[in-house]
Amino acid sequence: MNLKFIKPRITIESIKTLTPKQVESFHEMVFWGDPQPGEVFYNFKTDSIHTLTSDTDENGEFALVHENGVCYDFESCLPLFTVSQLLDLVTFDASFEMRYWGGGWLIIYDGEFYETNKKEDLVDLLFDLLKTKLY
């Protein structure tokens, strides 16, 4: 039996599939919430990944403080979502059911069926579902 490493979060490649309109829609739909140190985010302007070290700067202002500095432009950044974060986002206001059968995942989302193949990770399917909520 070959076990497959489970991808815990979306990748930069996944984030880059978003159109500028979808990124804008994400920021209109979801507030960053309560970012915690250790969370990973992608900055579109600098094309770089950062790990959050604090959510406030030295003056107490809300900011994305990371290992290389501070980012105040939240609109240029997007978290590299984990499976649990994506589950929270896609199930917030929708009917949702998820099953696993050994060959992949099946999700019933607002009456529509979505499934993975053996090579696709759950995190990718959940990200695709999130994209359906973005206009």
C-alpha positions in Angstrom: 0.0 0.0 0.0 1.4 3.4 -1.0 0.4 6.2 1.4 0.1 9.7 0.0 1.2 12.8 1.9 -1.8 14.9 2.5 -1.3 18.5 1.4 -2.3 20.7 4.4 -2.8 24.0 2.6 -3.3 25.5 -0.9 -0.2 26.4 -2.9 1.0 29.6 -4.5 0.1 28.0 -7.8 -3.5 27.7 -6.6 -3.7 31.3 -5.4 -2.3 32.5 -8.7 -5.3 30.9 -10.5 -7.5 33.6 -9.0 -8.5 36.5 -11.2 -8.0 40.0 -9.8 -11.8 40.2 -9.6 -11.9 37.0 -7.5 -9.3 38.4 -5.1 -11.3 41.6 -4.8 -14.4 39.6 -4.2 -12.6 37.6 -1.5 -11.7 40.7 0.3 -15.3 42.0 0.1 -16.7 38.7 1.3 -14.2 37.8 4.1 -12.5 39.9 6.6 -9.1 38.6 7.6 -10.6 37.9 10.9 -8.1 37.0 13.7 -4.8 36.1 12.0 -2.6 34.2 14.3 1.2 34.0 14.4 2.4 31.1 12.2 -0.2 31.6 9.5 1.2 31.7 6.0 0.1 34.3 3.4 0.9 35.2 -0.1 1.6 38.8 -1.2 0.6 39.4 -4.8 2.6 42.6 -5.1 5.9 41.1 -4.1 5.1 37.6 -5.3 6.3 36.2 -2.0 5.1 34.0 0.8 5.4 35.2 4.4 4.7 33.7 7.9 2.8 36.0 10.2 4.7 36.9 13.4 2.2 39.4 14.7 -1.1 41.1 13.8 -0.1 44.5 15.2 2.9 46.7 14.4 5.1 48.4 17.0 2.5 51.2 17.3 -0.4 48.8 17.9 -1.8 49.3 14.4 -3.5 46.2 12.8 -0.9 44.9 10.2 0.5 41.7 8.8 3.9 41.6 10.5 6.1 39.0 9.0 9.7 37.8 9.1 10.8 40.4 6.5 8.8 43.4 7.6 5.3 44.7 7.8 2.4 44.8 5.3 -0.5 47.2 5.7 -2.0 46.5 2.3 -4.3 43.6 3.1 -5.9 43.7 -0.3 -2.6 42.6 -1.9 -2.3 39.5 0.4 -4.3 36.3 0.7 -3.8 33.5 3.2 -2.6 30.1 2.0 -5.7 28.5 3.5 -5.6 25.2 5.4 -8.3 22.6 5.0 -10.0 23.7 8.2 -10.0 27.4 7.2 -11.5 26.4 3.8 -14.1 24.3 5.5 -15.1 27.3 7.7 -15.4 29.5 4.6 -17.3 27.2 2.4 -19.8 26.0 5.0 -20.5 29.4 6.5 -23.8 30.0 4.6 -24.3 26.9 2.5 -25.6 23.4 2.7 -22.6 21.1 2.9 -22.0 17.3 3.2 -18.7 15.6 2.8 -17.8 11.9 2.4 -14.7 9.8 1.7 -14.8 6.4 0.1 -11.1 5.5 -0.3 -11.0 6.6 -3.9 -11.5 10.3 -3.3 -13.8 12.8 -1.7 -17.4 13.6 -2.5 -18.9 16.9 -1.5 -22.6 17.9 -1.8 -22.5 21.7 -1.8 -25.8 23.6 -2.1 -27.3 20.7 -3.9 -24.4 20.3 -6.4 -22.0 17.3 -6.5 -18.3 17.8 -6.5 -15.7 15.0 -6.3 -12.0 14.4 -6.4 -10.1 11.8 -8.2 -7.4 9.8 -6.5 -4.7 12.3 -7.3 -6.6 15.4 -6.2 -6.2 16.6 -2.6 -9.2 17.7 -0.5 -7.7 21.2 0.0 -7.8 21.7 -3.8 -11.4 20.7 -4.0 -12.4 23.0 -1.2 -10.5 25.9 -2.8 -12.4 25.2 -6.0 -15.6 25.4 -4.0 -14.6 28.7 -2.4 -13.9 30.1 -5.9 -17.6 29.3 -6.8 -18.6 31.8 -4.1 -16.4 34.5 -5.6 -17.7 36.6 -8.5 
